[in-house]
C-alpha cells in the first residue's frame, strides 16, 4: 500500500500488499538507473549528430560526412542495445510479479504439517502430497517432495532432504 492507503499500481495492475509491497515496488518498477541514463546519453549523442548533419551545408567534405554518419549509426546502435537491456529487466520484473501474485493466491491454501506444506481440504486439514518447506518459505514456490530412500524425501528443486516420516503424503477417507 502506498502512503495514501491506495494499492500501488504497476503497468495497470495493483501489486499485492505482501512481503513488503513498498520495497517490492521499488525493486519491480525501476530498471537500473545507469542503464537508462546510458541509453539517454547515447540517444542525445545521436540527436546532436543528426542536427549537425541537418544544419551543415555543402561545405562538409565526403569523408567528414561519412564519419558523422558512422558516429550516428554507432550512437543509435548503443541506444538500441541499452533499450534491449531495459526491456529484459522489465520482462524479468514482470515475471517475478507474476510469481509473487501466484504465491499470494496459493498462500491461503497451504498448511504446514511437520516438515512440509500440504494443500488444505474443505475443513482446513492438510491432504495430498508434501511440498518443500524451504522452497515455500524462502522462495514462495510450491515444489513437490519426492522419495529419495525409505528414510528420506528430497526436493527436486533445491535438493533439501527431509526425514520421510515427517513428510508423508496425507490421504483422508471421504
Secondary structure, DSSP 8 states (H G I E B T S, - for coil): --TTSS--EETTEE--S-S-HHHHHHHHH---HHHHHHHHHHHHHHHHHHHHHHH--TTS-HHHHHHHHHHHHHHHHHHHHHHHHHHHHHHHHHHHHHHHHHHHHHHTTEEEETTEEEEE-TTS-EEEEEEEHHIIIII----BEEE-SSSEEEETTT--EEEGGGS--B----
